[in-house]
Amino acid sequence: MTSCKPFFSILALCFFSLPAGAQQAAKQCEMISAMTGDYYAQRQAGKAKQELEQALPPAFADSEFERTAKLAINLAFNVDDSLNEEQVETRVFDSCMQHQQ
């Protein structure tokens, strides 16, 4: 679990911008975990972090979506390779929700 320290540190950073309200927080956590799972699957398929970041549409530059996508990419590249996509999503969601309390 020591290899997950950067993972949880990055995840903790996203909580400063989360809106109040448990339902909204759960939706935000759900989105982050789903995106992280998708990027993790792409990482497992051999895509590089820089390649995923460059694939973000320019229309989203400096937007909340871009910040969320970059967070998800960073998380995907900081989790243990031995996990499957579902485990990654579960860990991200659970950690996100814990920081909401």
N, C-alpha and C positions, 0 to 999 in steps of 0.2 A: 504494500500500500504506500510505501515511501515514494514510489515513482508517480503517485497521484497527487503529491503536494502541489506541483505547478498547476495541475488540472483544477484543483479546488481553489487555488488562489485566483486563477483567471475567472473562474465561475463566480467567485465572491465579488469581483469587480463589477459585474453586470447588475448587481442588486441596487446600486446607488441610483440607477435610472429607472427602476421598476416603479410603476404607478401603484398607489395604495389600493387596497381591496383584494381580498383573498381570491375571488373569481378571476380578476384581471391578472393577478400574479400567477395563478395556475395556468392560465392561457399562455402567458409569456414563457413560463417554464416548459410547457408542452411544446411550444414553437422552438425554443432553444434546443430541447432534447431531440426533437425530430430532425432538425437541421444538423445537429451534431452527428446523429446516427447516419444520415445521408452522406455527410462529408467523411465520416469514418469508413463507410463502405467504399467510397471512392479512394480513400487512402489505402485500404486493403487491396484495392484493385490496381494499385501502383501509381496513382496520381500524386504529384508533389504538392506541397502546401502552396508554393508560389503559383503553380498552375491553377489551383482552385481559386486563389485570391484574384488572379488576373481574369478569370472567367466571370467575375461579378459584372453585371451590366453597368456601363458608365452612367446610365440614368439614375442609378441609386447612390451615386457618389455623395459622400458626406450626409447620408440619411441614417435614420434609426435602423432601417433594414440592413444597410451595409455594415453598421456597427454590430448588429446581431449576427449577421453572416460571418463576419470576421471572428467574433467570439466563438461561434460554433466551429469554425475551421481550426482555431487555436486549440479548442477543447479536443477536437477529433485527433489532433496530432500530439496530444499529451496524455492519452489514455493507453493502458496496457494493450499490446498487440494480441494478447491471448483471449480477449473478450470478443463476443459476437455483437452484432449491431444492436440487438435488443437489450443486451446487458449494458451497453454504453448508454443507450437512451434512458434506461431505468436509473442508472447511477446519476446521470446528469439531472434528470427530473427530480429525483429524491434529494440530491444535494441542493438544487435550486429551491425546492420547497422548504427545506430545513432553514435556509437563510431568510425565508420570508417570515418566520415566526419570531 
